[in-house]
Amino acid sequence: MTQKEITKVLEDIQNKIKKTGDEKSKEILLVLYNLIEAIFSNNTKLQKENQTLKDEINNLKGEQGKPTIKPGRREKDGNISSENERKAAETSDDESKREAFKLGKSSLEKLKENRLSGEMLEKLKSFNGQEYANKDEFENAVTSVIGSDSTNQYIQILVKYAKYKKRKRSPKISEIHIDREKKCFVDTDQLPDDAVNKGFSKKVVQDIIIKTDNIKFMREVYYSASMNKTWLGEFPIGYEGDYGPNIKSHIVSMIVC
């Protein structure tokens, strides 16, 4: 029974004792009632002290204590009672979608301050900043590296320092024009028998290709026998010599750098 239900039972008993006609029986019942109420009060106090001690122990271990959950205002049908609360709930859902888990350099430093063993920290370095979309995915990855026993012991502190909020920013990949697609295959000879193909992981890499622009100039030729003179069509400006203006400008920029 909950504390609220026990309190209600005690109140009902007290009302019934008041209606008892026999004074001797009434006196005995009142003594029993006071005894039960005292036991209930002491038990409630012990439960609170026990929870406080548990929270202190968790804090010393670097874990989180039991959160204080305040009752929200709700209508009788269970729906959120106001438009503001509805929006707050929707915002909370959006916030949870922005959560991700990653063990990077800073989080590993914090774990080191919490006295995790050097051996375990070395194992956790293998994550190398890998991002996980939810807690279950992160916990499974941790278990595969440090084992289930260590995971059960340290998962709360690992989650505490691995969790972060992803920034809200519009994706830029859709704005990038894709010139070609290249598939990178896994060497299946190295895979275990239970390996399952999960499709492809996409990554866009930007690069630029400088193409050659070698020009064969066809210079028109005129010759005058009477003057013993030859005329040739003029090169465009910048194309004198064996190299064009683009190569010349690149050479200058590289020398400056």
FENZIJO-V159076 format. One record per residue. N is the residue number from 0. RES is the residue in one small letter. SS is DSSP state (A for helix, B for strand, O for the rest). Layout:
BEGIN
n;res;ss
N;RES;SS
N;RES;SS
END
This chain:
BEGIN
n;res;ss
0;m;O
1;t;O
2;q;A
3;k;A
4;e;A
5;i;A
6;t;A
7;k;A
8;v;A
9;l;A
10;e;A
11;d;A
12;i;A
13;q;A
14;n;A
15;k;A
16;i;A
17;k;A
18;k;O
19;t;O
20;g;O
21;d;O
22;e;A
23;k;A
24;s;A
25;k;A
26;e;A
27;i;A
28;l;A
29;l;A
30;v;A
31;l;A
32;y;A
33;n;A
34;l;A
35;i;A
36;e;A
37;a;A
38;i;A
39;f;A
40;s;A
41;n;A
42;n;A
43;t;A
44;k;A
45;l;A
46;q;A
47;k;A
48;e;A
49;n;A
50;q;A
51;t;A
52;l;A
53;k;A
54;d;A
55;e;A
56;i;A
57;n;A
58;n;A
59;l;A
60;k;O
61;g;O
62;e;O
63;q;O
64;g;O
65;k;O
66;p;O
67;t;O
68;i;O
69;k;O
70;p;O
71;g;O
72;r;O
73;r;B
74;e;O
75;k;O
76;d;O
77;g;O
78;n;O
79;i;B
80;s;O
81;s;O
82;e;A
83;n;A
84;e;A
85;r;A
86;k;A
87;a;A
88;a;A
89;e;A
90;t;A
91;s;A
92;d;A
93;d;A
94;e;A
95;s;A
96;k;A
97;r;A
98;e;B
99;a;B
100;f;B
101;k;B
102;l;O
103;g;O
104;k;A
105;s;A
106;s;A
107;l;A
108;e;A
109;k;A
110;l;A
111;k;A
112;e;A
113;n;O
114;r;O
115;l;O
116;s;O
117;g;A
118;e;A
119;m;A
120;l;A
121;e;A
122;k;A
123;l;A
124;k;A
125;s;A
126;f;A
127;n;O
128;g;O
129;q;O
130;e;B
131;y;B
132;a;O
133;n;O
134;k;A
135;d;A
136;e;A
137;f;A
138;e;A
139;n;A
140;a;A
141;v;A
142;t;A
143;s;A
144;v;A
145;i;A
146;g;O
147;s;A
148;d;A
149;s;A
150;t;A
151;n;A
152;q;A
153;y;A
154;i;A
155;q;A
156;i;A
157;l;A
158;v;A
159;k;A
160;y;A
161;a;A
162;k;B
163;y;B
164;k;B
165;k;O
166;r;O
167;k;O
168;r;O
169;s;O
170;p;O
171;k;O
172;i;A
173;s;A
174;e;A
175;i;O
176;h;O
177;i;O
178;d;O
179;r;O
180;e;O
181;k;O
182;k;O
183;c;O
184;f;O
185;v;O
186;d;O
187;t;A
188;d;A
189;q;A
190;l;O
191;p;O
192;d;O
193;d;O
194;a;O
195;v;O
196;n;O
197;k;O
198;g;O
199;f;O
200;s;O
201;k;O
202;k;O
203;v;O
204;v;O
205;q;O
206;d;O
207;i;O
208;i;O
209;i;O
210;k;O
211;t;O
212;d;O
213;n;O
214;i;O
215;k;O
216;f;O
217;m;O
218;r;O
219;e;O
220;v;B
221;y;B
222;y;B
223;s;B
224;a;O
225;s;O
226;m;O
227;n;O
228;k;B
229;t;B
230;w;B
231;l;B
232;g;O
233;e;O
234;f;O
235;p;O
236;i;O
237;g;O
238;y;O
239;e;O
240;g;O
241;d;O
242;y;O
243;g;O
244;p;A
245;n;A
246;i;A
247;k;A
248;s;A
249;h;A
250;i;A
251;v;A
252;s;A
253;m;A
254;i;A
255;v;A
256;c;O
END
